[in-house]
Amino acid sequence: MSSGLYSHIWGPMNPDIIFYLPTPPELPAHWQATHPDAITQLVTLNGNHWRKIVTIMAKICCLEHDINANKGINWKQIRDQLFNEHHNPQTGKHINTPSRLHCQLRIVNPNIEHHDEVVFLPEFWHILCGKEAQQRMGISDPRQYTSLDEKQKIQHQHTVLLTPYLDYRQYANALIELTRQHITLSKV
């Protein structure tokens, strides 16, 4: 995978899910994705837009049966530590806690010239968020994908999901739940 495809990559190198977005947030000076306050810093600087993005990501990564139980405490904890992972120091692999999947976020560069170099490894879920990210990753014809819903808002092929952009107006709670169910029932 060419490093020229992405301007930023945050999260573990061996995630369960990789989210692809077209635009990076503003970053505070000396920001580190694994810092305990990283998400708070990101949201403070970038506002409600990025709060929505990381909230939707956290809800998708939450493995709890009812993500809204206890006023959403589980997905909120996941959101606050979204790019952190607990890993086994001897194997280097993350320990899959029962409450979450681990995610990585990749910001896709514009004007990628070599779409044929893009490979979606089958051991990870790949969520391409919005048409701009999908086009940047070389997805020009989503008709090659199978729809998960009757309105065709989420398309899939193997472990690749074409989804709306991570905003509640486009990616409502019903679609978040559909995405979660598809991923957990089709466990990689």
Secondary structure as UniProt FT lines:
FT   HELIX           3..5
FT   STRAND          6..10
FT   STRAND          17..21
FT   TURN            29..30
FT   TURN            33..34
FT   TURN            36..37
FT   HELIX           38..46
FT   HELIX           48..61
FT   TURN            67..68
FT   HELIX           69..72
FT   HELIX           73..80
FT   TURN            81..83
FT   TURN            89..91
FT   TURN            98..99
FT   STRAND          103..108
FT   HELIX           115..117
FT   TURN            122..123
FT   STRAND          125..129
FT   HELIX           130..136
FT   TURN            137..138
FT   HELIX           142..144
FT   STRAND          146..147
FT   TURN            150..151
FT   STRAND          155..157
FT   TURN            158..159
FT   STRAND          160..163
FT   TURN            168..170
FT   HELIX           173..185
//
